[in-house]
Amino acid sequence: MNYRHHFHAGNFADVMKHALFVRLLRALQRKEKGILYLDTHAGRGRYDLAAAAAGDTLARRPEWPDGIGRLWALPAGDVPAGLGDYLALVRDFDRRAGNLDGAPRFYPGSPWLAHALARPVDRLVFCEKHPAECGALRAEFAGLPRVAVQEDDGYTAVRALLPPRERRALLLMDPPFEEPDEFARLATALAEGLQRFPSGTYAIWYPLTARAKADAFLNAVRNLAPPPALALELDIAGADAAIKLKGCGVLVLNPPWQFEAEARAIVTALAGLLAQAPGAAARVQWIVPER
Ligand SMILES: C[S@@+](CC[C@H](N)C(=O)[O-])C[C@H]1O[C@@H](n2cnc3c(N)ncnc32)[C@H](O)[C@@H]1O
């Protein structure tokens, strides 16, 4: 397990995933009843964008300036409607963490975004397998009510925690894709999750490094005969660009009512804002249509 999210925090993929995630959670919270939020691959929760660059022995170009950096720089009136809520949460987190600079410094991972929105009736479970990352995550949430941090395999937690006692759940499955069989493991975990809890909302992040692998995964999901499934994809560059991660997707199973329209507006806006080379585009596709 060599992956550290630090170097990628706040990049275009985080922006897309987190902006959609915020809308998803808000939509599920339209009903008063509490939900279980399970983050299967939670990361460390908080990222110091300055420290990541300073500690990078490979001296890579930081990724956040082409992600959250671009949104941050927008004049308030130019922030697309669907992104305002997410951006306000990130700005608030950064300010509370003590940053007084003009540029972003502290970026919230999915656990802190979920916590910022959680109501007293909601329950949050964060799984992180890497001991050091999990230690940092545990320290972030020490003593906070309704939050459980588990140093555990996120896929095992899907089996262990579903069905939830709340009878409502949002799962974020956001693996690092270090292992060649990550898509297969995701599909297996989804099959198990759906078998135990078919009405849950599942959000799965996936990279668009090889179109064929993503398509095979979407096909595998289709073959599970799952509930309605919406694939949202963002290309930041065309197929010929010399960029390894040219785009990413978020697959949402059981999306809430009217989520498609909101999500479509978000990915369309991001294709304009986060383009890194010619050929940037947004795609929205029902993998399994709504009935
Ligand atoms: C992409 S990062 C997560 C980012 C986080 N969801 C966010 O949006 O802020 C993936 C994380 O999964 C962790 N990880 C890898 N394999 C895992 C597994 N089987 N179960 C749980 N966590 C795992 C890695 O250590 C890494 O911190």
PDBQT file of the ligand as one rigid body, heavy atoms in Angstrom, charges set to zero:
ROOT
HETATM    1  C1  LIG A 301      -8.359   7.933  -2.895  1.00  0.00    +0.000 C 
HETATM    2  S1  LIG A 301      -7.910   7.760  -1.213  1.00  0.00    +0.000 S 
HETATM    3  C2  LIG A 301      -9.376   8.202  -0.348  1.00  0.00    +0.000 C 
HETATM    4  C3  LIG A 301      -9.744   9.643  -0.393  1.00  0.00    +0.000 C 
HETATM    5  C4  LIG A 301     -10.983  10.010   0.386  1.00  0.00    +0.000 C 
HETATM    6  N1  LIG A 301     -12.106   9.137   0.079  1.00  0.00    +0.000 N 
HETATM    7  C5  LIG A 301     -11.393  11.441   0.100  1.00  0.00    +0.000 C 
HETATM    8  O1  LIG A 301     -12.184  11.656  -0.822  1.00  0.00    +0.000 OA
HETATM    9  O2  LIG A 301     -10.932  12.342   0.813  1.00  0.00    +0.000 OA
HETATM   10  C6  LIG A 301      -7.900   6.009  -0.984  1.00  0.00    +0.000 C 
HETATM   11  C7  LIG A 301      -7.537   5.559   0.426  1.00  0.00    +0.000 C 
HETATM   12  O3  LIG A 301      -7.868   4.171   0.551  1.00  0.00    +0.000 OA
HETATM   13  C8  LIG A 301      -6.928   3.571   1.427  1.00  0.00    +0.000 C 
HETATM   14  N2  LIG A 301      -7.029   2.108   1.189  1.00  0.00    +0.000 N 
HETATM   15  C9  LIG A 301      -6.389   1.331   0.298  1.00  0.00    +0.000 A 
HETATM   16  N3  LIG A 301      -6.878   0.086   0.310  1.00  0.00    +0.000 NA
HETATM   17  C10 LIG A 301      -7.882   0.063   1.220  1.00  0.00    +0.000 A 
HETATM   18  C11 LIG A 301      -8.814  -0.924   1.658  1.00  0.00    +0.000 A 
HETATM   19  N4  LIG A 301      -8.819  -2.162   1.139  1.00  0.00    +0.000 N 
HETATM   20  N5  LIG A 301      -9.723  -0.587   2.599  1.00  0.00    +0.000 NA
HETATM   21  C12 LIG A 301      -9.746   0.677   3.124  1.00  0.00    +0.000 A 
HETATM   22  N6  LIG A 301      -8.899   1.655   2.754  1.00  0.00    +0.000 NA
HETATM   23  C13 LIG A 301      -7.979   1.362   1.802  1.00  0.00    +0.000 A 
HETATM   24  C14 LIG A 301      -5.622   4.226   1.070  1.00  0.00    +0.000 C 
HETATM   25  O4  LIG A 301      -4.687   4.125   2.126  1.00  0.00    +0.000 OA
HETATM   26  C15 LIG A 301      -6.069   5.682   0.790  1.00  0.00    +0.000 C 
HETATM   27  O5  LIG A 301      -5.942   6.461   1.950  1.00  0.00    +0.000 OA
ENDROOT
TORSDOF 0
